[in-house]
Structure formats: structure tokens, C-alpha cells
Amino acid sequence: MKRILFISANDQIVWGGSEDLWFESARICLSRDFEVGISVKKRDPLPAKLTQLGSRKNLTYFLKENLRQGITEKIYKKFIGGSNVPAYQAEILKWKPDIAIVSQGNNRDGLELMEFFFNHKVNYISICQAVYEGIWPTPKIAARMRTAYTNAMANY
């Protein structure tokens, strides 16, 4: 059975247009008995739309917590050891998705996620709900974006 991961790069708002894009696809995949993973920022309660999915054996959540490592955690990991991969990403890698759908609210939100999936040999597709011209990327960020989008299986 195929494993499809839908991951939202939008951690600032609870639910927006980019979430609507992947949510309907996730519902269809679940109804066709695909194994579906959903990764969103952890909120209490979960967004109302996600509760519509109910509990299913073919649905797994990977909730993002504490996305920024504090200085104490960075020092501990540097000297004591441990992974620099956030826990939710480590769980995603253990789950072994066949493809990751990186959903972005703008054309730069999912850059680090696309790089993560490429570096860990996970096929990915990017979906960009909007392009924001107000914050133009630096040449260094633009080069990273070009690589991330080029390495994607598809971009929408």
C-alpha cells in the first residue's frame, strides 16, 4: 500500500488556503485505502477540518512541536550527542513515505522541508498556494529554492 505524507509548511496560522488544497486530496486518498500521514503544527485542539477525518487505521499524524531548538538543546546535542532532526521528522522517516506533498502558503515556506526530503531520499512534490513578491529572496536563498524546486517530482 502506498504511503502519502501531506505536510504543511504553514506554521503561523491554524488553517488557510494551502491547507484546503491538501486536505481534500488527503480525504480522497484515505477513502481509497492509501496510508496517509499528515504533519501540521501541534495545536490544542487540532484544526476542526482534521477532526472530520476521524480515527482511521490508515491515518497517522506527525505533529510538529517546538520547531526551533533552544541553545541548551543545541549545546547538549553537540557535546552529548543526538540527532539534529526534529522528533516529528525522525518519525516521518521511520514511517517511510513513498511521497511527501509539501504544502506551502507562499513560495518559500517549504524550502527547508524540501531540502530535508531530498537529503533523506524521500520523493516530494511541492504545492504553492500563493507567490509573495513583497519579500524577494537573497541570491543565496534563491539558489537554494532553485535546487529544491528542481529536485521535486513536480511543482504546482
C-alpha positions in Angstrom: 0.0 0.0 0.0 1.3 3.5 -0.9 2.2 5.9 1.9 1.5 9.5 1.1 2.5 12.3 3.5 0.9 15.7 3.4 3.0 18.2 5.3 2.0 21.8 5.9 4.9 24.3 5.9 2.5 27.0 7.3 3.0 27.1 11.0 1.8 30.7 11.6 -1.9 30.3 11.1 -4.3 27.5 12.0 -5.9 26.9 8.6 -5.6 28.7 5.3 -5.9 28.2 1.6 -2.9 25.9 1.3 -4.3 23.6 3.9 -7.6 23.4 1.9 -5.6 22.3 -1.1 -4.0 19.2 0.5 -6.9 18.3 2.9 -9.3 17.3 0.1 -6.6 15.2 -1.5 -5.9 13.5 1.8 -9.6 12.7 2.2 -9.7 11.1 -1.2 -6.6 9.1 -0.6 -8.0 7.8 2.8 -11.2 6.8 1.1 -9.2 4.7 -1.4 -7.3 3.0 1.4 -3.9 4.6 0.9 -1.9 5.0 4.1 -1.9 8.8 4.8 0.4 10.8 7.0 -0.5 14.3 8.0 2.0 16.7 9.5 0.9 20.0 10.9 1.9 22.2 13.8 0.6 20.8 17.1 -2.4 22.7 18.3 -4.9 22.0 21.0 -7.4 21.3 19.7 -6.4 20.1 16.3 -7.9 22.2 13.5 -11.6 21.4 13.0 -11.2 20.1 9.5 -8.8 17.4 10.7 -11.2 16.2 13.2 -13.6 15.4 10.3 -11.2 12.7 9.3 -11.9 10.8 12.5 -9.8 7.9 13.7 -8.7 5.5 10.9 -6.1 2.8 10.9 -4.6 4.2 7.6 -4.2 7.7 9.1 -1.1 8.8 11.0 -0.3 12.3 12.4 3.2 13.7 12.8 2.6 16.8 14.9 5.3 19.5 14.9 6.3 20.7 18.3 8.9 23.3 19.4 10.2 23.8 15.9 13.1 25.9 17.0 15.8 24.3 19.1 16.8 26.3 22.1 20.5 27.0 22.8 20.6 24.5 25.7 19.3 21.7 23.4 21.8 22.6 20.6 24.7 22.5 23.1 23.6 19.2 24.6 23.3 17.6 21.2 26.7 18.9 20.1 28.6 17.6 23.1 26.5 14.7 24.4 25.2 13.5 21.0 21.9 13.0 19.4 20.1 13.9 16.2 19.6 17.4 14.9 16.5 16.2 13.2 13.3 17.3 15.0 11.3 14.4 16.5 8.4 14.7 14.1 10.8 14.4 11.1 12.5 11.4 12.6 9.1 9.8 13.0 8.3 10.6 9.4 11.5 8.9 8.2 10.7 5.8 10.3 7.2 5.7 8.7 8.9 5.7 5.2 6.5 7.7 3.0 6.5 6.9 -0.7 6.0 10.5 -1.4 5.7 13.7 0.5 3.4 16.6 -0.5 4.9 19.8 0.8 2.1 22.4 1.0 3.2 26.0 1.2 1.4 29.2 1.8 3.9 31.0 -0.3 6.8 30.0 -2.5 9.4 30.0 0.3 7.6 28.4 3.3 8.6 24.8 2.5 12.3 25.3 1.5 13.8 23.6 4.5 11.2 20.7 4.2 12.0 20.1 0.5 15.8 20.1 1.4 15.1 17.7 4.2 13.2 15.3 2.0 15.8 15.5 -0.8 18.7 14.9 1.7 16.9 11.8 3.1 15.9 10.4 -0.4 12.2 10.9 0.0 10.4 11.8 -3.2 8.4 15.0 -2.8 6.0 17.3 -4.7 5.6 21.0 -3.8 2.2 22.8 -3.8 2.4 26.6 -3.5 -0.9 28.3 -2.8 0.4 31.8 -3.4 3.6 33.6 -4.6 4.5 36.6 -2.5 6.6 39.2 -4.3 7.0 41.5 -1.2 9.9 39.6 0.2 12.3 38.8 -2.6 14.9 36.1 -1.7 18.6 36.8 -1.4 20.7 35.3 -4.1 21.7 32.5 -1.7 18.1 31.7 -0.8 17.1 31.9 -4.5 19.8 29.3 -5.4 18.5 27.0 -2.6 15.0 27.5 -3.9 16.0 26.7 -7.5 17.7 23.5 -6.3 14.7 22.4 -4.1 12.1 23.0 -6.8 14.3 21.3 -9.5 14.7 18.2 -7.3 10.9 17.9 -6.7 9.0 15.4 -8.8 6.5 18.1 -9.6 5.6 21.7 -8.6 2.1 23.1 -8.5 
